[in-house]
Amino acid sequence: MKILRLVLAFALLLPSARAEDNRYDLLGRTLMPFVNVFAKSTTNPNRALSFTAKLEQMTDLPPELAGSHAEVAVEYPDKLRLRGPFMGEDITVCRKGQELWAYPGSKVEALLSAAAAAKKLPKADPKFRLQPFALPLPEKDLVFLPALFQVKDIGSEPVDGEPCRVLDLFLMPELMRSLKAQGWGARAWINGEAKPVRISVAKPGWMIVLRFEHIEFAPKLPDATWEPTSEQSADILKLDPMRYQQLLGTMVK
């Protein structure tokens, strides 16, 4: 947190022309709706987010994952639903406060056992506890988040016929060293509504490209979002926090 505070303080000292720079303004307008969902306090009414993402490219991408989709729903402070591929199967993982479940339970149980046998599960952390989603920054500091990045405007490029601005993003050197993220970078394709349409993230020897097909913000999501459907309810696996952490860690690895 000290390095983050230092970088934010440094941002306050930058010339005002930088704050007015169009590429930083665009990045801020893109980031803020996401950030407001996770802020401890905000005047923005939208505290929920849902999106669908398509995996376009990834280093050493298994053929069965090419073009696969993930659906994500999040609501502050402690609700998450993720549907996506896991070891060749399409599964759903859900958190509603302290309640955790996965579907289809029988397959998830078998996949977890197989992943453990193959030593592909993240190491269990017995100290792991479910915490609320919350950014450790007051709302007044959130507007300076774009200053944590070095931003290069690449120009315009259409994505599936939709005009987009393209920005290259790199963490400020101080923050990059603190997070041990040397060599990491991202490219974002942003549409006229300041929503990301495509994003690529790369580090030495690895890269991934995601295409966003749906992004929506709302004050809250329907209560049914966090409950199994009638079809799912017969095959639900209840999870403890450690297994939930391992399952999510494997899905997003």
Secondary structure, 3 states (H helix, E strand, C coil): CHHHHHHHHHHHCCCHHHHCCHHHHHHHHHHHHHHHHHECCCCCCCCEEEEEEEEEEECCCCHHHCCCEEEEEEECCCEEEEEEEECCEEEEEEEECCEEEEECHHHHHHHHHHHHHCCCCCCCCCCCCCCCCCECCCHHHHCCHHHHEEEEEEEECCECCECCEEEEEEECHHHHHHCCCCCCEEEEEECCCCCEEEEEEEECCEEEEEEEEEEEEECCCCHHHHCCCCCCHHHCEECCHHHHHHHHHHHCC
